[in-house]
Amino acid sequence: MYQRIMVPVDGSETSRKALQEAIKLAQTFNARLKLVHVVENARVFDAEGMVDYAALREIATKGGEQILARGKEMAEQAGVAAETALLESGGDRNENVIVADARQWLAELIVIGTHGRSGISRLLFGSVAEGIVRGATTPVLLIRSNH
């Protein structure tokens, strides 16, 4: 049924649960996984000119690479083929970057964890999962956190 399953990962417990579910689906359908992580542009207010944006970017990139490597290892230990991609936000919203990559890769399903935020927390942090649901042209499976 699904041969190409995309899983956005961010290192959270909810993201790990989504990956576990995607691995089960991939095993069932003998599908490939693509794990993606978005590195955002640093948006830090710096009145003194003291922020080293290159260092922040390097930290974010290394962190993203580690998250992807752990996810790929989980998939491969379960016997599932997985590729990874570290995506650049380029100032765009994470969900737009993920949806665009899903289209380009011809994903047939996107599996993503949702933190279940509401109220002011949702207003402040937004919902990447909700944005993906709105923008995706492929089915999206939401995996809720336990919170």
QUIWOKA-V974190 format. One record per residue. RES is the residue in three letters. D_LAST is the distance of its C-alpha to the last C-alpha in Angstrom with 1 decimal. Layout:
# QUIWOKA-V974190
res;d_last
RES;D_LAST
RES;D_LAST
This chain:
# QUIWOKA-V974190
res;d_last
MET;31.2
TYR;29.1
GLN;31.0
ARG;29.3
ILE;25.5
MET;24.0
VAL;20.7
PRO;19.7
VAL;18.2
ASP;17.0
GLY;16.4
SER;12.6
GLU;10.8
THR;9.6
SER;13.3
ARG;14.5
LYS;12.9
ALA;14.7
LEU;17.8
GLN;17.8
GLU;17.8
ALA;20.5
ILE;22.5
LYS;22.6
LEU;23.8
ALA;26.3
GLN;27.6
THR;28.1
PHE;29.9
ASN;31.5
ALA;29.9
ARG;29.7
LEU;26.6
LYS;26.6
LEU;23.9
VAL;23.9
HIS;22.7
VAL;23.8
VAL;25.5
GLU;25.5
ASN;28.6
ALA;28.3
ARG;28.1
VAL;28.8
PHE;31.1
ASP;34.0
ALA;36.7
GLU;38.7
GLY;38.7
MET;37.2
VAL;34.2
ASP;35.1
TYR;33.5
ALA;34.9
ALA;33.2
LEU;29.8
ARG;30.3
GLU;31.4
ILE;28.3
ALA;26.0
THR;28.2
LYS;28.2
GLY;24.5
GLY;24.1
GLU;26.9
GLN;25.2
ILE;21.9
LEU;24.1
ALA;26.2
ARG;23.4
GLY;22.2
LYS;25.8
GLU;26.4
MET;23.5
ALA;25.1
GLU;28.6
GLN;27.9
ALA;26.9
GLY;30.1
VAL;28.7
ALA;30.6
ALA;28.6
GLU;29.7
THR;28.0
ALA;28.5
LEU;27.8
LEU;28.0
GLU;29.3
SER;27.9
GLY;31.3
GLY;29.9
ASP;28.4
ARG;24.8
ASN;22.7
GLU;22.2
ASN;25.9
VAL;26.8
ILE;24.6
VAL;26.0
ALA;29.5
ASP;29.2
ALA;27.9
ARG;31.0
GLN;33.3
TRP;32.1
LEU;32.3
ALA;28.8
GLU;28.5
LEU;24.7
ILE;21.9
VAL;18.7
ILE;15.8
GLY;12.1
THR;10.3
HIS;7.6
GLY;7.4
ARG;9.1
SER;11.5
GLY;14.4
ILE;16.0
SER;13.3
ARG;14.0
LEU;17.7
LEU;17.9
PHE;16.1
GLY;16.8
SER;15.3
VAL;17.2
ALA;15.9
GLU;17.3
GLY;20.4
ILE;20.9
VAL;20.7
ARG;23.3
GLY;25.6
ALA;25.6
THR;28.6
THR;27.1
PRO;24.3
VAL;20.7
LEU;18.1
LEU;14.5
ILE;12.0
ARG;8.4
SER;5.5
ASN;3.8
HIS;0.0
